[in-house]
């Protein structure tokens, strides 16, 4: 049976070097669950989507990928999304060290 891909976005974690990412780096592994939080009051981008791990802000979804996810979060649809680390590359530039995937949660039971 054909299974649709649940991925909405797969990208790097923007702003990783400017938040709590450095302190959290050793704890981030492929598959680590992440929390998405919209920031409609963000002065730089009202569609900003912050990424958290253990209540520590790691960075943001890149601007090019945040529009639809921001809309879902704004209207309270946090239960339909899930996010995970999908790449850890310690030798890359800090802005490219962590990759994330945002997926539609499978609610079929």
DRENPA-3360 file (N, C-alpha, C; in nm, 2 decimals, always signed):
BEGIN
1 = XXXXXXXX = +0.08/-0.12/+0.00/+0.00/+0.00/+0.00/+0.09/+0.13/+0.00 ~ +0.05/+0.22/-0.08/+0.13/+0.34/-0.10/+0.11/+0.43/+0.03 ~ +0.22/+0.48/+0.08/+0.23/+0.56/+0.20/+0.28/+0.70/+0.16 ~ +0.20/+0.81/+0.19/+0.24/+0.94/+0.16/+0.35/+0.98/+0.26 ~ +0.45/+1.06/+0.21/+0.55/+1.12/+0.29/+0.49/+1.22/+0.39 ~ +0.51/+1.21/+0.52/+0.46/+1.30/+0.61/+0.54/+1.43/+0.63 ~ +0.66/+1.43/+0.57/+0.75/+1.55/+0.59/+0.69/+1.67/+0.52 ~ +0.69/+1.78/+0.59/+0.65/+1.91/+0.54/+0.77/+2.00/+0.50;
9 = XXXXXXXX = +0.87/+1.99/+0.59/+0.99/+2.07/+0.58/+1.11/+1.99/+0.63 ~ +1.22/+1.99/+0.55/+1.35/+1.94/+0.60/+1.45/+2.05/+0.57 ~ +1.52/+2.10/+0.67/+1.61/+2.21/+0.65/+1.71/+2.22/+0.76 ~ +1.80/+2.32/+0.76/+1.89/+2.34/+0.87/+1.82/+2.43/+0.97 ~ +1.88/+2.44/+1.09/+1.83/+2.51/+1.20/+1.89/+2.65/+1.20 ~ +1.82/+2.75/+1.16/+1.87/+2.89/+1.15/+1.89/+2.95/+1.28 ~ +2.00/+3.03/+1.30/+2.03/+3.10/+1.42/+2.08/+3.01/+1.53 ~ +2.13/+2.89/+1.50/+2.17/+2.80/+1.60/+2.29/+2.85/+1.68;
17 = XXXXXXXX = +2.38/+2.93/+1.63/+2.49/+2.98/+1.70/+2.46/+3.10/+1.79 ~ +2.34/+3.15/+1.78/+2.30/+3.27/+1.85/+2.21/+3.24/+1.97 ~ +2.17/+3.12/+1.99/+2.08/+3.09/+2.10/+2.14/+2.99/+2.19 ~ +2.06/+2.89/+2.24/+2.11/+2.79/+2.34/+2.16/+2.67/+2.27 ~ +2.18/+2.67/+2.14/+2.23/+2.56/+2.06/+2.36/+2.50/+2.11 ~ +2.45/+2.59/+2.13/+2.59/+2.54/+2.17/+2.58/+2.46/+2.30 ~ +2.50/+2.51/+2.40/+2.49/+2.43/+2.52/+2.42/+2.30/+2.51 ~ +2.33/+2.29/+2.41/+2.25/+2.17/+2.39/+2.31/+2.07/+2.29;
25 = XXXXXXXX = +2.42/+2.12/+2.22/+2.47/+2.04/+2.10/+2.49/+1.89/+2.14 ~ +2.56/+1.87/+2.25/+2.59/+1.73/+2.29/+2.47/+1.64/+2.31 ~ +2.36/+1.70/+2.34/+2.23/+1.62/+2.36/+2.15/+1.60/+2.24 ~ +2.19/+1.66/+2.13/+2.11/+1.65/+2.00/+2.16/+1.54/+1.92 ~ +2.08/+1.44/+1.90/+2.11/+1.32/+1.81/+2.00/+1.31/+1.71 ~ +2.03/+1.24/+1.60/+1.92/+1.21/+1.50/+1.81/+1.15/+1.57 ~ +1.69/+1.20/+1.55/+1.57/+1.15/+1.62/+1.52/+1.22/+1.74 ~ +1.61/+1.32/+1.79/+1.57/+1.39/+1.91/+1.45/+1.47/+1.88;
33 = XXXXXXXX = +1.34/+1.46/+1.96/+1.22/+1.54/+1.94/+1.24/+1.69/+1.97 ~ +1.18/+1.77/+1.90/+1.19/+1.92/+1.92/+1.05/+1.98/+1.93 ~ +1.04/+2.10/+1.99/+0.92/+2.17/+2.00/+0.92/+2.29/+1.91 ~ +0.80/+2.31/+1.85/+0.78/+2.43/+1.76/+0.70/+2.53/+1.83 ~ +0.74/+2.66/+1.83/+0.66/+2.77/+1.89/+0.66/+2.89/+1.80 ~ +0.54/+2.93/+1.76/+0.53/+3.05/+1.68/+0.56/+3.17/+1.76 ~ +0.62/+3.27/+1.70/+0.65/+3.40/+1.76/+0.59/+3.52/+1.69 ~ +0.46/+3.53/+1.69/+0.39/+3.64/+1.62/+0.44/+3.78/+1.66;
41 = XXXXXXXX = +0.49/+3.79/+1.77/+0.54/+3.92/+1.82/+0.69/+3.95/+1.79 ~ +0.75/+3.86/+1.71/+0.89/+3.87/+1.68/+0.91/+4.00/+1.59 ~ +1.00/+4.09/+1.64/+1.01/+4.22/+1.56/+1.08/+4.20/+1.42 ~ +1.15/+4.09/+1.40/+1.22/+4.07/+1.27/+1.13/+3.99/+1.17 ~ +1.04/+3.91/+1.23/+0.96/+3.83/+1.14/+0.84/+3.78/+1.22 ~ +0.72/+3.83/+1.19/+0.60/+3.79/+1.27/+0.56/+3.64/+1.24 ~ +0.62/+3.58/+1.13/+0.59/+3.44/+1.10/+0.70/+3.35/+1.16 ~ +0.78/+3.40/+1.24/+0.90/+3.33/+1.30/+0.84/+3.20/+1.37;
49 = XXXXXXXX = +0.91/+3.09/+1.35/+0.89/+2.97/+1.43/+1.01/+2.93/+1.50 ~ +1.01/+2.94/+1.63/+1.13/+2.90/+1.71/+1.13/+2.75/+1.74 ~ +1.25/+2.70/+1.75/+1.27/+2.55/+1.77/+1.33/+2.54/+1.91 ~ +1.27/+2.45/+1.99/+1.32/+2.43/+2.13/+1.35/+2.28/+2.16 ~ +1.44/+2.26/+2.25/+1.47/+2.13/+2.30/+1.49/+2.15/+2.45 ~ +1.41/+2.07/+2.53/+1.42/+2.09/+2.68/+1.41/+2.23/+2.72 ~ +1.31/+2.30/+2.67/+1.28/+2.44/+2.70/+1.40/+2.54/+2.67 ~ +1.49/+2.50/+2.59/+1.60/+2.58/+2.55/+1.58/+2.61/+2.40;
57 = XXXXXXXX = +1.59/+2.74/+2.37/+1.57/+2.78/+2.23/+1.70/+2.75/+2.15 ~ +1.68/+2.67/+2.05/+1.80/+2.63/+1.96/+1.81/+2.72/+1.84 ~ +1.70/+2.78/+1.79/+1.71/+2.87/+1.67/+1.57/+2.87/+1.61 ~ +1.57/+2.88/+1.48/+1.44/+2.91/+1.41/+1.43/+2.82/+1.28 ~ +1.31/+2.80/+1.24/+1.30/+2.75/+1.10/+1.34/+2.87/+1.01 ~ +1.41/+2.84/+0.90/+1.45/+2.94/+0.81/+1.33/+3.02/+0.75 ~ +1.35/+3.14/+0.72/+1.24/+3.23/+0.67/+1.17/+3.16/+0.55 ~ +1.24/+3.10/+0.47/+1.18/+3.04/+0.34/+1.09/+2.92/+0.38;
65 = XXXXXXXX = +1.09/+2.87/+0.50/+1.02/+2.75/+0.53/+0.91/+2.77/+0.64 ~ +0.90/+2.90/+0.69/+0.81/+2.91/+0.81/+0.67/+2.95/+0.79 ~ +0.63/+2.99/+0.67/+0.50/+3.05/+0.65/+0.38/+2.96/+0.68 ~ +0.38/+2.85/+0.62/+0.26/+2.76/+0.65/+0.26/+2.70/+0.79 ~ +0.38/+2.67/+0.84/+0.39/+2.61/+0.98/+0.35/+2.72/+1.08 ~ +0.39/+2.84/+1.05/+0.35/+2.96/+1.14/+0.20/+2.97/+1.14 ~ +0.14/+2.96/+1.03/-0.01/+2.97/+1.02/-0.07/+2.86/+1.10 ~ -0.03/+2.74/+1.09/-0.09/+2.63/+1.17/-0.07/+2.66/+1.32;
73 = XXXXXXXX = +0.05/+2.70/+1.36/+0.08/+2.73/+1.50/-0.01/+2.84/+1.55 ~ -0.02/+2.95/+1.47/-0.10/+3.06/+1.51/-0.24/+3.03/+1.54 ~ -0.30/+2.94/+1.46/-0.44/+2.90/+1.48/-0.46/+2.78/+1.57 ~ -0.35/+2.74/+1.65/-0.36/+2.64/+1.75/-0.35/+2.50/+1.71 ~ -0.30/+2.47/+1.59/-0.29/+2.33/+1.54/-0.15/+2.27/+1.58 ~ -0.11/+2.29/+1.70/+0.02/+2.23/+1.74/+0.02/+2.08/+1.74 ~ -0.10/+2.02/+1.76/-0.11/+1.88/+1.77/-0.10/+1.81/+1.64 ~ -0.10/+1.88/+1.53/-0.08/+1.81/+1.40/+0.06/+1.80/+1.35;
81 = XXXXXXXX = +0.15/+1.87/+1.42/+0.29/+1.87/+1.37/+0.38/+1.81/+1.47 ~ +0.49/+1.75/+1.42/+0.60/+1.70/+1.51/+0.73/+1.73/+1.44 ~ +0.83/+1.76/+1.52/+0.96/+1.80/+1.47/+1.07/+1.72/+1.53 ~ +1.18/+1.68/+1.46/+1.29/+1.60/+1.50/+1.42/+1.65/+1.44 ~ +1.53/+1.62/+1.51/+1.66/+1.64/+1.45/+1.68/+1.53/+1.35 ~ +1.72/+1.57/+1.22/+1.74/+1.46/+1.12/+1.89/+1.46/+1.07 ~ +1.97/+1.56/+1.12/+2.11/+1.56/+1.08/+2.19/+1.63/+1.19 ~ +2.31/+1.57/+1.23/+2.40/+1.64/+1.32/+2.54/+1.63/+1.25;
89 = XXXXXXXX = +2.59/+1.75/+1.21/+2.71/+1.76/+1.14/+2.81/+1.85/+1.21 ~ +2.88/+1.80/+1.31/+2.97/+1.89/+1.39/+3.08/+1.96/+1.31 ~ +3.12/+1.91/+1.20/+3.23/+1.97/+1.12/+3.18/+2.09/+1.03 ~ +3.05/+2.11/+1.02/+2.99/+2.21/+0.94/+3.00/+2.35/+1.01 ~ +2.97/+2.45/+0.93/+2.96/+2.59/+0.99/+2.84/+2.58/+1.09 ~ +2.85/+2.65/+1.20/+2.74/+2.64/+1.31/+2.60/+2.66/+1.25 ~ +2.58/+2.74/+1.15/+2.45/+2.75/+1.10/+2.40/+2.63/+1.02 ~ +2.49/+2.54/+0.99/+2.45/+2.42/+0.92/+2.47/+2.29/+1.00;
97 = XXXXXXXX = +2.50/+2.30/+1.12/+2.54/+2.18/+1.20/+2.42/+2.09/+1.23 ~ +2.30/+2.15/+1.25/+2.18/+2.07/+1.28/+2.07/+2.08/+1.17 ~ +2.03/+1.97/+1.13/+1.92/+1.96/+1.04/+1.79/+1.92/+1.11 ~ +1.68/+1.97/+1.07/+1.55/+1.93/+1.13/+1.45/+1.89/+1.02 ~ +1.35/+1.81/+1.07/+1.24/+1.78/+0.98/+1.11/+1.81/+1.06 ~ +1.02/+1.87/+0.99/+0.88/+1.89/+1.05/+0.79/+1.80/+0.97 ~ +0.71/+1.72/+1.04/+0.62/+1.63/+0.98/+0.48/+1.65/+1.03 ~ +0.38/+1.60/+0.95/+0.24/+1.59/+0.99/+0.24/+1.46/+1.08;
105 = XXXXX = +0.18/+1.48/+1.20/+0.17/+1.37/+1.29/+0.07/+1.27/+1.24 ~ +0.10/+1.14/+1.25/+0.01/+1.03/+1.21/-0.09/+1.00/+1.32 ~ -0.22/+1.04/+1.29/-0.32/+1.03/+1.39/-0.42/+0.91/+1.36 ~ -0.37/+0.82/+1.27/-0.46/+0.71/+1.23/-0.47/+0.60/+1.33 ~ -0.39/+0.61/+1.44/-0.40/+0.51/+1.54/-0.34/+0.39/+1.51;
% end
